[in-house]
Amino acid sequence: MSQSNEPTKTTTILVVESDAEIGSLLLKALSQKTSYQVVLLTHSLQALQVVRRIKPDLFILNYHLPQINGVELYDRLHAIKELKHVPAIMVAADFPEQEVKQRKIVGLKKPSDMNELLDAISKALS
């Protein structure tokens, strides 16, 4: 029998949050409470460039982003063939609930409880 020497793939979460304070709180909490690699970006256009290199397993998106909103960003990310299957969580004080549901995005209202977010992450990645 041969053993596989392939490294186990680290699960990567891409967080796109325009509020730097909230973003750093999310980054810190997710880094401490999970074993996932977390990449934090503050701008949707950055996300569209970075995903070509990192291939995330989950998107956590703010709805209120500069230039394009979180739903538009989700649509653009899902238009990339390799990312079509990647689940998403939308975190915002308000967002178009119907559009979010149509896309099967998990919607969490800010301020949301960290345990609620961790549960949503766990479900999305299972």
C-alpha positions as CSV (number, residue, x, y, z in Angstrom):
1,M,0.0,0.0,0.0
2,S,1.2,3.5,-0.8
3,Q,0.7,6.4,1.5
4,S,-0.3,9.8,0.1
5,N,2.2,12.5,0.8
6,E,-0.1,15.2,-0.4
7,P,-0.5,18.0,2.1
8,T,-4.0,18.4,3.4
9,K,-5.8,21.4,2.0
10,T,-6.4,24.2,4.4
11,T,-9.9,25.6,4.3
12,T,-9.9,29.2,3.3
13,I,-12.5,31.8,4.1
14,L,-12.5,35.0,2.2
15,V,-14.0,37.9,4.2
16,V,-14.9,41.1,2.3
17,E,-15.8,43.8,4.8
18,S,-15.4,47.5,4.1
19,D,-15.5,48.5,7.8
20,A,-11.9,48.0,8.9
21,E,-12.9,47.7,12.6
22,I,-15.5,45.0,12.0
23,G,-13.2,43.2,9.6
24,S,-10.4,43.0,12.1
25,L,-12.8,41.7,14.8
26,L,-14.0,39.0,12.4
27,L,-10.4,38.1,11.4
28,K,-9.3,37.9,15.0
29,A,-12.4,35.9,16.1
30,L,-12.3,33.4,13.2
31,S,-8.5,32.9,13.6
32,Q,-8.9,32.2,17.3
33,K,-12.0,30.0,17.2
34,T,-11.5,28.0,14.0
35,S,-8.6,26.3,12.2
36,Y,-9.5,28.0,8.9
37,Q,-7.2,30.3,7.0
38,V,-8.9,33.7,6.9
39,V,-8.2,36.3,4.2
40,L,-9.6,39.8,4.9
41,L,-10.2,42.3,2.2
42,T,-11.9,45.7,2.4
43,H,-12.8,46.2,-1.2
44,S,-14.9,44.1,-3.7
45,L,-12.6,44.7,-6.6
46,Q,-9.6,43.4,-4.6
47,A,-11.7,40.2,-4.0
48,L,-12.2,39.7,-7.7
49,Q,-8.4,39.8,-8.2
50,V,-7.4,37.8,-5.1
51,V,-9.8,34.8,-5.8
52,R,-7.8,33.9,-8.9
53,R,-4.9,33.0,-6.6
54,I,-6.4,31.7,-3.4
55,K,-9.6,29.8,-4.4
56,P,-11.6,30.2,-1.2
57,D,-14.0,27.6,0.2
58,L,-16.4,30.2,1.7
59,F,-17.2,33.8,1.1
60,I,-18.3,36.1,4.0
61,L,-19.5,39.3,2.3
62,N,-20.7,42.6,3.6
63,Y,-23.6,43.9,1.5
64,H,-22.5,47.6,1.7
65,L,-19.2,47.6,-0.2
66,P,-17.7,50.4,-2.3
67,Q,-18.4,50.3,-6.0
68,I,-20.3,47.0,-6.2
69,N,-22.5,45.6,-3.4
70,G,-22.2,42.2,-1.8
71,V,-24.8,40.6,-4.0
72,E,-23.2,41.9,-7.2
73,L,-19.8,40.7,-5.9
74,Y,-21.3,37.2,-5.2
75,D,-22.7,37.1,-8.8
76,R,-19.3,38.0,-10.2
77,L,-17.5,35.5,-8.0
78,H,-19.9,32.8,-9.0
79,A,-19.4,33.6,-12.7
80,I,-15.8,32.3,-12.3
81,K,-16.1,28.6,-13.1
82,E,-13.8,27.4,-10.3
83,L,-15.9,29.3,-7.7
84,K,-19.4,28.5,-8.9
85,H,-19.9,26.0,-6.0
86,V,-18.5,28.2,-3.2
87,P,-21.1,29.0,-0.6
88,A,-21.5,32.5,0.9
89,I,-22.7,34.3,4.0
90,M,-24.0,37.9,3.8
91,V,-23.4,39.9,6.9
92,A,-25.0,43.4,7.0
93,A,-27.4,45.6,9.0
94,D,-29.7,45.4,6.0
95,F,-29.7,43.7,2.6
96,P,-32.2,42.7,-0.1
97,E,-33.5,39.5,1.6
98,Q,-35.2,38.2,-1.5
99,E,-32.1,38.5,-3.7
100,V,-30.0,36.9,-1.0
101,K,-32.5,34.0,-0.6
102,Q,-32.7,33.5,-4.4
103,R,-29.0,32.9,-4.5
104,K,-29.0,30.6,-1.5
105,I,-26.8,33.0,0.4
106,V,-27.0,32.7,4.2
107,G,-28.1,36.1,5.5
108,L,-27.0,37.4,8.9
109,K,-28.1,40.8,10.2
110,K,-25.5,43.0,11.9
111,P,-24.9,43.0,14.8
112,S,-24.8,39.3,14.8
113,D,-23.7,37.0,17.5
114,M,-20.3,35.3,16.9
115,N,-21.8,31.9,17.7
116,E,-24.5,32.4,15.1
117,L,-21.7,33.2,12.5
118,L,-19.6,30.2,13.6
119,D,-22.7,28.0,13.2
120,A,-23.4,29.4,9.8
121,I,-19.8,28.8,8.7
122,S,-19.9,25.3,10.0
123,K,-23.1,24.5,8.1
124,A,-21.8,26.2,4.9
125,L,-18.6,24.2,4.9
126,S,-20.2,20.8,5.8
